[in-house]
Amino acid sequence: MAAVVSTSLNGGAAISSHLTQFSGLRKSFLKLESSNSNSTQSFFQNIDSHLRLASANKGCRSVVTMAGSGKFFVGGNWKCNGTKDSISKLVSDLNSATLESDVDVVVAPPFVYIDQVNNSLSGRIEIAAQNSWTGKGGAFTGEISVEQLKDIGCKWVILGHSERRHVIGEDDQFIGKKAAYALSEGLGVIACIGELLEEREAGKTFDVCFKQMKAYAGKFRHTVSPSPPVDAVPSWDKIVIAYEPVWAIGTGKVATPEQAQEVHVALRDWLSKNVSAEVASKTRIIYGGSVNGGNCAELAKQEDIDGFLVGGASLKGPEFATIINSVTSKKVAA
Ligand code: PGA
Protein backbone atom coordinates (compact mmCIF):
# COMPACT_ATOMS: atom_id res chain seq x y z
CA MET A 1 0.00 0.00 0.00
CA ALA A 2 1.28 3.45 -0.87
CA ALA A 3 2.48 5.75 1.86
CA VAL A 4 -0.09 8.09 3.32
CA VAL A 5 0.81 11.62 2.39
CA SER A 6 -0.21 14.48 4.61
CA THR A 7 -2.73 16.94 3.29
CA SER A 8 -4.05 20.23 4.43
CA LEU A 9 -7.55 19.59 3.17
CA ASN A 10 -10.25 19.76 5.79
CA GLY A 11 -12.42 16.73 5.91
CA GLY A 12 -10.80 15.20 2.88
CA ALA A 13 -7.66 13.76 4.40
CA ALA A 14 -8.51 10.10 3.94
CA ILE A 15 -9.55 10.61 0.35
CA SER A 16 -6.61 12.83 -0.41
CA SER A 17 -4.10 10.41 1.02
CA HIS A 18 -5.44 7.71 -1.23
CA LEU A 19 -5.75 9.97 -4.21
CA THR A 20 -2.02 10.43 -4.04
CA GLN A 21 -1.78 6.81 -5.07
CA PHE A 22 -3.32 7.77 -8.40
CA SER A 23 -0.95 10.61 -8.89
CA GLY A 24 1.28 10.91 -11.83
CA LEU A 25 2.61 7.55 -12.71
CA ARG A 26 0.05 5.42 -10.94
CA LYS A 27 -0.30 2.04 -12.58
CA SER A 28 -4.03 1.39 -12.61
CA PHE A 29 -7.23 1.35 -10.64
CA LEU A 30 -7.02 -2.45 -10.57
CA LYS A 31 -4.01 -2.51 -8.31
CA LEU A 32 -5.83 -0.35 -5.81
CA GLU A 33 -9.07 -2.21 -6.15
CA SER A 34 -7.30 -5.31 -4.93
CA SER A 35 -6.35 -3.54 -1.70
CA ASN A 36 -8.14 -4.62 1.44
CA SER A 37 -7.95 -1.21 3.02
CA ASN A 38 -11.33 0.05 4.21
CA SER A 39 -10.43 3.63 3.47
CA THR A 40 -9.34 2.67 -0.01
CA GLN A 41 -12.72 1.00 -0.46
CA SER A 42 -14.44 4.10 0.76
CA PHE A 43 -12.46 6.15 -1.73
CA PHE A 44 -13.70 3.92 -4.50
CA GLN A 45 -17.24 4.22 -3.22
CA ASN A 46 -16.80 7.98 -3.55
CA ILE A 47 -15.52 7.67 -7.09
CA ASP A 48 -18.30 5.20 -7.88
CA SER A 49 -20.93 7.58 -6.62
CA HIS A 50 -19.36 10.35 -8.65
CA LEU A 51 -19.53 8.19 -11.74
CA ARG A 52 -23.16 7.39 -11.05
CA LEU A 53 -23.81 11.11 -10.72
CA ALA A 54 -22.08 11.60 -14.05
CA SER A 55 -24.20 8.96 -15.69
CA ALA A 56 -27.33 10.47 -14.24
CA ASN A 57 -26.39 13.82 -15.75
CA LYS A 58 -26.29 12.24 -19.15
CA GLY A 59 -30.02 11.81 -18.90
CA CYS A 60 -30.61 15.54 -19.17
CA ARG A 61 -27.97 15.94 -21.91
CA SER A 62 -29.11 13.17 -24.15
CA VAL A 63 -26.67 13.64 -27.01
CA VAL A 64 -23.56 14.94 -25.31
CA THR A 65 -21.57 12.73 -23.00
CA MET A 66 -20.32 15.07 -20.33
CA ALA A 67 -19.94 14.45 -16.63
CA GLY A 68 -20.46 18.12 -15.92
CA SER A 69 -23.76 19.72 -16.84
CA GLY A 70 -22.17 22.95 -18.09
CA LYS A 71 -21.69 23.79 -21.76
CA PHE A 72 -18.44 22.84 -23.55
CA PHE A 73 -15.96 25.71 -23.13
CA VAL A 74 -12.93 26.55 -25.25
CA GLY A 75 -10.56 29.39 -24.42
CA GLY A 76 -7.72 30.73 -26.54
CA ASN A 77 -4.85 32.17 -24.55
CA TRP A 78 -2.86 34.34 -26.92
CA LYS A 79 -0.28 35.09 -24.21
CA CYS A 80 2.28 37.79 -25.10
CA ASN A 81 1.95 37.23 -28.85
CA GLY A 82 0.79 39.24 -31.82
CA THR A 83 0.90 42.60 -33.54
CA LYS A 84 -1.95 44.80 -34.77
CA ASP A 85 -1.63 43.13 -38.17
CA SER A 86 -1.38 39.50 -37.06
CA ILE A 87 -4.26 40.00 -34.64
CA SER A 88 -6.40 41.55 -37.33
CA LYS A 89 -5.79 38.45 -39.52
CA LEU A 90 -6.57 36.10 -36.61
CA VAL A 91 -9.81 37.95 -35.85
CA SER A 92 -10.87 37.81 -39.48
CA ASP A 93 -10.15 34.05 -39.58
CA LEU A 94 -12.22 33.55 -36.44
CA ASN A 95 -15.05 35.68 -37.78
CA SER A 96 -15.27 33.58 -40.92
CA ALA A 97 -15.01 30.20 -39.16
CA THR A 98 -18.05 27.98 -38.73
CA LEU A 99 -18.35 27.19 -35.03
CA GLU A 100 -20.60 24.65 -33.33
CA SER A 101 -23.29 26.49 -31.41
CA ASP A 102 -23.14 24.48 -28.19
CA VAL A 103 -19.71 25.76 -27.15
CA ASP A 104 -18.77 28.83 -25.10
CA VAL A 105 -15.77 30.40 -26.84
CA VAL A 106 -13.43 32.94 -25.26
CA VAL A 107 -10.17 34.47 -26.46
CA ALA A 108 -7.59 36.26 -24.33
CA PRO A 109 -5.58 38.81 -26.32
CA PRO A 110 -2.72 40.78 -24.77
CA PHE A 111 -4.13 43.78 -22.86
CA VAL A 112 -3.02 46.32 -25.44
CA TYR A 113 -5.03 44.62 -28.20
CA ILE A 114 -8.22 43.96 -26.24
CA ASP A 115 -9.92 47.07 -27.60
CA GLN A 116 -8.94 46.24 -31.18
CA VAL A 117 -10.28 42.71 -30.78
CA ASN A 118 -13.44 43.84 -29.05
CA ASN A 119 -14.17 46.25 -31.90
CA SER A 120 -13.63 43.69 -34.65
CA LEU A 121 -14.42 40.21 -33.33
CA SER A 122 -17.84 38.62 -33.77
CA GLY A 123 -20.02 38.79 -30.65
CA ARG A 124 -20.13 34.97 -30.81
CA ILE A 125 -16.76 34.95 -29.04
CA GLU A 126 -16.22 36.57 -25.64
CA ILE A 127 -13.06 38.27 -24.49
CA ALA A 128 -10.88 37.41 -21.50
CA ALA A 129 -7.95 39.25 -19.98
CA GLN A 130 -4.79 37.35 -19.07
CA ASN A 131 -4.51 38.88 -15.59
CA SER A 132 -6.21 41.31 -13.22
CA TRP A 133 -5.37 43.16 -10.02
CA THR A 134 -6.45 41.98 -6.56
CA GLY A 135 -8.78 44.90 -5.87
CA LYS A 136 -9.91 48.30 -7.04
CA GLY A 137 -7.53 50.30 -9.20
CA GLY A 138 -5.38 53.13 -7.88
CA ALA A 139 -1.67 53.56 -7.22
CA PHE A 140 -0.58 50.18 -8.58
CA THR A 141 1.84 50.90 -11.39
CA GLY A 142 1.60 48.48 -14.25
CA GLU A 143 -1.53 46.74 -13.00
CA ILE A 144 -4.97 46.61 -14.64
CA SER A 145 -8.14 46.53 -12.58
CA VAL A 146 -11.21 44.37 -12.97
CA GLU A 147 -13.29 47.53 -13.38
CA GLN A 148 -11.11 48.62 -16.32
CA LEU A 149 -11.39 45.18 -17.90
CA LYS A 150 -15.16 45.29 -17.65
CA ASP A 151 -15.16 48.84 -19.01
CA ILE A 152 -13.28 47.72 -22.11
CA GLY A 153 -15.57 44.75 -22.75
CA CYS A 154 -13.93 41.77 -21.03
CA LYS A 155 -16.21 39.11 -19.63
CA TRP A 156 -13.52 36.79 -18.30
CA VAL A 157 -10.04 36.74 -16.81
CA ILE A 158 -7.48 33.93 -16.80
CA LEU A 159 -5.92 33.61 -13.33
CA GLY A 160 -3.35 31.26 -11.83
CA HIS A 161 -1.78 30.37 -15.18
CA SER A 162 1.44 28.40 -14.76
CA GLU A 163 3.45 31.18 -16.39
CA ARG A 164 2.15 33.61 -13.75
CA ARG A 165 2.90 31.09 -11.01
CA HIS A 166 6.28 29.81 -12.13
CA VAL A 167 7.76 32.59 -14.26
CA ILE A 168 6.33 35.65 -12.49
CA GLY A 169 6.19 34.03 -9.03
CA GLU A 170 2.53 34.44 -8.03
CA ASP A 171 1.48 32.24 -5.12
CA ASP A 172 -1.81 30.52 -4.27
CA GLN A 173 -2.91 33.21 -1.84
CA PHE A 174 -2.32 36.07 -4.25
CA ILE A 175 -4.10 34.20 -7.04
CA GLY A 176 -7.03 33.35 -4.74
CA LYS A 177 -7.36 37.01 -3.85
CA LYS A 178 -7.46 38.05 -7.49
CA ALA A 179 -10.06 35.39 -8.26
CA ALA A 180 -12.28 36.37 -5.35
CA TYR A 181 -12.18 40.02 -6.37
CA ALA A 182 -12.85 39.37 -10.05
CA LEU A 183 -15.80 37.13 -9.17
CA SER A 184 -17.18 39.64 -6.70
CA GLU A 185 -17.23 42.17 -9.55
CA GLY A 186 -19.01 39.77 -11.90
CA LEU A 187 -16.09 38.84 -14.14
CA GLY A 188 -15.86 35.17 -15.09
CA VAL A 189 -12.67 33.44 -13.92
CA ILE A 190 -10.75 30.77 -15.80
CA ALA A 191 -8.97 29.39 -12.74
CA CYS A 192 -5.83 27.51 -13.76
CA ILE A 193 -4.15 24.78 -11.76
CA GLY A 194 -1.59 22.10 -12.54
CA GLU A 195 1.48 20.24 -11.37
CA LEU A 196 5.12 20.49 -12.40
CA LEU A 197 6.79 17.45 -13.94
CA GLU A 198 8.79 16.75 -10.78
CA GLU A 199 5.62 16.93 -8.71
CA ARG A 200 3.94 14.40 -10.99
CA GLU A 201 6.98 12.14 -10.85
CA ALA A 202 7.00 12.39 -7.07
CA GLY A 203 3.35 11.26 -7.00
CA LYS A 204 2.10 14.65 -5.82
CA THR A 205 -0.20 15.56 -8.69
CA PHE A 206 -3.40 15.44 -6.66
CA ASP A 207 -1.90 17.09 -3.60
CA VAL A 208 -0.69 20.02 -5.70
CA CYS A 209 -3.94 20.40 -7.62
CA PHE A 210 -6.09 20.17 -4.49
CA LYS A 211 -3.95 22.75 -2.72
CA GLN A 212 -4.40 25.12 -5.65
CA MET A 213 -8.14 24.39 -5.70
CA LYS A 214 -8.35 25.07 -2.01
CA ALA A 215 -6.78 28.49 -2.49
CA TYR A 216 -9.50 29.36 -4.98
CA ALA A 217 -12.32 27.80 -3.01
CA GLY A 218 -11.14 29.16 0.31
CA LYS A 219 -11.25 32.62 -1.12
CA PHE A 220 -14.60 31.95 -2.65
CA ARG A 221 -16.05 30.97 0.73
CA HIS A 222 -16.60 32.53 4.09
CA THR A 223 -18.16 31.33 7.30
CA VAL A 224 -21.34 32.86 8.57
CA SER A 225 -21.66 31.83 12.18
CA PRO A 226 -23.39 29.66 13.23
CA SER A 227 -24.34 28.51 9.72
CA PRO A 228 -22.12 26.19 7.73
CA PRO A 229 -19.74 27.79 5.22
CA VAL A 230 -21.50 29.43 2.31
CA ASP A 231 -20.17 30.58 -1.01
CA ALA A 232 -18.96 34.16 -0.99
CA VAL A 233 -19.95 34.49 -4.61
CA PRO A 234 -23.56 34.08 -5.67
CA SER A 235 -22.71 31.13 -7.86
CA TRP A 236 -19.88 29.06 -9.24
CA ASP A 237 -21.36 29.46 -12.71
CA LYS A 238 -18.71 32.05 -13.52
CA ILE A 239 -15.77 29.81 -12.65
CA VAL A 240 -14.17 27.45 -15.12
CA ILE A 241 -11.37 25.28 -13.78
CA ALA A 242 -8.50 24.78 -16.23
CA TYR A 243 -6.33 21.77 -15.43
CA GLU A 244 -3.04 22.46 -17.15
CA PRO A 245 -0.15 20.19 -16.23
CA VAL A 246 2.89 22.47 -16.41
CA TRP A 247 4.94 19.84 -18.24
CA ALA A 248 2.38 19.86 -21.05
CA ILE A 249 2.20 23.62 -21.59
CA GLY A 250 3.97 24.76 -24.73
CA THR A 251 6.03 21.57 -24.85
CA GLY A 252 4.14 19.54 -27.43
CA LYS A 253 3.82 16.80 -24.77
CA VAL A 254 0.07 16.62 -24.36
CA ALA A 255 -1.36 14.62 -21.46
CA THR A 256 -2.96 11.41 -22.63
CA PRO A 257 -6.77 11.45 -22.54
CA GLU A 258 -6.58 9.00 -19.64
CA GLN A 259 -4.11 11.14 -17.67
CA ALA A 260 -6.30 14.21 -18.11
CA GLN A 261 -9.53 12.36 -17.36
CA GLU A 262 -8.05 10.89 -14.18
CA VAL A 263 -7.25 14.33 -12.78
CA HIS A 264 -10.56 15.81 -13.92
CA VAL A 265 -12.48 13.06 -12.11
CA ALA A 266 -10.48 13.72 -8.97
CA LEU A 267 -11.11 17.47 -9.23
CA ARG A 268 -14.83 16.95 -9.66
CA ASP A 269 -14.79 14.65 -6.67
CA TRP A 270 -12.91 17.31 -4.71
CA LEU A 271 -15.56 19.90 -5.62
CA SER A 272 -18.27 17.52 -4.56
CA LYS A 273 -16.65 16.93 -1.17
CA ASN A 274 -15.51 20.49 -0.52
CA VAL A 275 -18.20 22.63 -2.14
CA SER A 276 -21.30 20.69 -3.22
CA ALA A 277 -22.44 17.95 -5.55
CA GLU A 278 -24.31 20.54 -7.60
CA VAL A 279 -21.21 22.68 -8.11
CA ALA A 280 -19.20 19.55 -8.94
CA SER A 281 -21.69 18.71 -11.63
CA LYS A 282 -22.09 22.20 -13.05
CA THR A 283 -18.50 23.46 -13.03
CA ARG A 284 -16.66 23.15 -16.32
CA ILE A 285 -13.25 21.48 -15.91
CA ILE A 286 -11.24 22.11 -19.05
CA TYR A 287 -7.86 20.74 -20.06
CA GLY A 288 -4.88 22.77 -21.28
CA GLY A 289 -1.37 21.88 -22.40
CA SER A 290 -0.36 21.28 -26.04
CA VAL A 291 -3.93 20.84 -27.26
CA ASN A 292 -4.05 21.03 -31.04
CA GLY A 293 -6.25 20.20 -33.99
CA GLY A 294 -4.92 16.65 -34.06
CA ASN A 295 -5.34 15.60 -30.45
CA CYS A 296 -8.46 17.53 -29.37
CA ALA A 297 -11.05 14.99 -30.52
CA GLU A 298 -9.65 12.14 -28.43
CA LEU A 299 -9.33 14.38 -25.39
CA ALA A 300 -12.84 15.78 -25.86
CA LYS A 301 -14.31 12.27 -25.78
CA GLN A 302 -13.37 11.95 -22.12
CA GLU A 303 -16.43 12.35 -19.98
CA ASP A 304 -14.94 14.81 -17.51
CA ILE A 305 -13.16 17.00 -20.06
CA ASP A 306 -15.55 19.91 -20.58
CA GLY A 307 -13.40 21.86 -23.01
CA PHE A 308 -9.92 23.27 -23.48
CA LEU A 309 -7.62 26.16 -22.74
CA VAL A 310 -5.41 26.51 -25.79
CA GLY A 311 -2.19 28.45 -26.18
CA GLY A 312 -0.12 28.04 -29.35
CA ALA A 313 -2.87 26.48 -31.46
CA SER A 314 -5.26 29.34 -30.64
CA LEU A 315 -3.07 31.67 -32.69
CA LYS A 316 -4.18 29.89 -35.85
CA GLY A 317 -7.85 30.61 -36.60
CA PRO A 318 -8.73 27.45 -38.55
CA GLU A 319 -6.99 25.15 -36.04
CA PHE A 320 -8.65 26.90 -33.11
CA ALA A 321 -12.00 26.39 -34.88
CA THR A 322 -11.23 22.67 -35.18
CA ILE A 323 -10.59 22.54 -31.44
CA ILE A 324 -13.84 24.39 -30.70
CA ASN A 325 -15.73 22.01 -32.96
CA SER A 326 -14.23 18.94 -31.23
CA VAL A 327 -17.38 19.11 -29.11
CA THR A 328 -18.87 16.97 -31.89
CA SER A 329 -16.68 14.06 -30.81
CA LYS A 330 -18.58 14.09 -27.50
CA LYS A 331 -21.82 13.57 -29.31
CA VAL A 332 -23.00 10.01 -29.48
CA ALA A 333 -25.69 8.47 -31.61
CA ALA A 334 -29.00 9.25 -29.95
P1 PGA B 1 -0.23 25.51 -25.08
O1 PGA B 1 -0.58 26.49 -23.87
O2 PGA B 1 -1.55 25.12 -25.72
O3 PGA B 1 0.63 26.33 -26.00
O4 PGA B 1 0.47 24.34 -24.51
C1 PGA B 1 -1.70 26.26 -23.07
C2 PGA B 1 -1.83 27.34 -22.05
O5 PGA B 1 -0.81 27.89 -21.62
O6 PGA B 1 -2.95 27.69 -21.63
Residues whose N, C-alpha, C, O or C-beta is under 5 A from the ligand:
A	BS01	PGA	N77 A248 I249 G250 T251 G288 G289 S290 V291 L309 V310 G311 G312 A313
